[in-house]
């Protein structure tokens, strides 16, 4: 079995830990997942099917979000052992047009943990738990119901507040109706037009929105920073996932991150490429300034099970 990090050009090692603690440096690989039982945290299951052909989008200027209509798509990457191609249906949702910036994080949380300072730079050096706390606080400030219980870290998918995207929602939004390895085509020749990665970043993350957006108007969906998703990571999850609105395994030790980052290769920027990290990973090791996030909200009036 191939190791999932085969394409990574950065030597970063992380061990799984609880949300608030850090205990070392090793990520989960396909071989690790096959011999360990998942534990810690928890996450719920699926939503009803959405319209298969309603791939319309619209911009919510007040929240600077893009409305994504539900639809059907082929999820995965045929070249990755943990991402076999399979059909998925997702319901409608709204997603941030940009990665959460340092300015936004400072306004909402009163602090800026980032290494590479700049108001319009994406916030980094954030753990999964930091992203979740931001989602809840942003919800409270805007009068919405928080999406997370911070006692058990479970997501309430019925809440109207902010949360992290599911892995399926993230890939659906990234692909934007495309079926090629990149949302702009079959190879990475044009990646520099859309992403900051190891060949053009200059050795650090960049301000959001400088590159071209994907077909649905979302910026930096590939490159710049890896983006935290709500789901636990499991190497063979796609084989057991529900077709409608998969939300990841019920429990696990690592969380999914997607999209590639400023010091990773073009291959990591493919729409279907999966990576994972400990939710409590902190800057005791290298690579911590490669993780960021964007928020989603349920579409107004969308049905929930």
Rosetta blueprint (number, residue, H / E / L):
1 X L
2 X L
3 X L
4 X H
5 X H
6 X H
7 X H
8 X L
9 X L
10 X L
11 X L
12 X L
13 X L
14 X L
15 X L
16 X L
17 X L
18 X L
19 X L
20 X L
21 X L
22 X L
23 X L
24 X L
25 X L
26 X L
27 X L
28 X L
29 X L
30 X H
31 X H
32 X H
33 X H
34 X H
35 X H
36 X L
37 X L
38 X L
39 X L
40 X L
41 X L
42 X L
43 X L
44 X L
45 X L
46 X L
47 X L
48 X L
49 X L
50 X L
51 X L
52 X L
53 X L
54 X L
55 X L
56 X L
57 X E
58 X E
59 X E
60 X E
61 X L
62 X L
63 X L
64 X L
65 X E
66 X E
67 X E
68 X E
69 X L
70 X L
71 X E
72 X E
73 X E
74 X E
75 X E
76 X L
77 X L
78 X L
79 X L
80 X L
81 X L
82 X L
83 X L
84 X L
85 X L
86 X E
87 X E
88 X E
89 X E
90 X E
91 X L
92 X L
93 X E
94 X E
95 X E
96 X E
97 X L
98 X L
99 X L
100 X L
101 X E
102 X H
103 X H
104 X H
105 X H
106 X H
107 X H
108 X H
109 X H
110 X L
111 X L
112 X L
113 X L
114 X L
115 X L
116 X L
117 X L
118 X L
119 X L
120 X L
121 X E
122 X E
123 X L
124 X L
125 X L
126 X L
127 X L
128 X H
129 X H
130 X H
131 X H
132 X H
133 X H
134 X H
135 X H
136 X H
137 X H
138 X H
139 X H
140 X H
141 X H
142 X L
143 X L
144 X L
145 X L
146 X L
147 X L
148 X E
149 X E
150 X L
151 X L
152 X L
153 X L
154 X E
155 X E
156 X L
157 X L
158 X L
159 X L
160 X L
161 X L
162 X L
163 X E
164 X E
165 X L
166 X L
167 X H
168 X H
169 X H
170 X H
171 X H
172 X H
173 X H
174 X H
175 X H
176 X L
177 X L
178 X L
179 X L
180 X L
181 X L
182 X E
183 X L
184 X L
185 X E
186 X L
187 X L
188 X H
189 X H
190 X H
191 X H
192 X H
193 X H
194 X L
195 X L
196 X L
197 X L
198 X L
199 X L
200 X L
201 X L
202 X L
203 X L
204 X L
205 X L
206 X L
207 X E
208 X L
209 X L
210 X L
211 X L
212 X L
213 X L
214 X L
215 X L
216 X L
217 X L
218 X L
219 X L
220 X L
221 X L
222 X L
223 X L
224 X L
225 X L
226 X E
227 X E
228 X E
229 X E
230 X E
231 X E
232 X E
233 X L
234 X L
235 X L
236 X L
237 X H
238 X H
239 X H
240 X L
241 X L
242 X L
243 X L
244 X E
245 X L
246 X L
247 X L
248 X L
249 X L
250 X L
251 X L
252 X L
253 X L
254 X E
255 X E
256 X E
257 X E
258 X E
259 X L
260 X L
261 X L
262 X L
263 X L
264 X L
265 X L
266 X H
267 X H
268 X H
269 X H
270 X L
271 X L
272 X L
273 X L
274 X E
275 X E
276 X E
277 X E
278 X E
279 X L
280 X L
281 X L
282 X L
283 X L
284 X L
285 X L
286 X L
287 X L
288 X H
289 X H
290 X H
291 X E
292 X E
293 X L
294 X L
295 X E
296 X E
297 X E
298 X E
299 X L
300 X L
301 X L
302 X L
303 X L
304 X L
305 X L
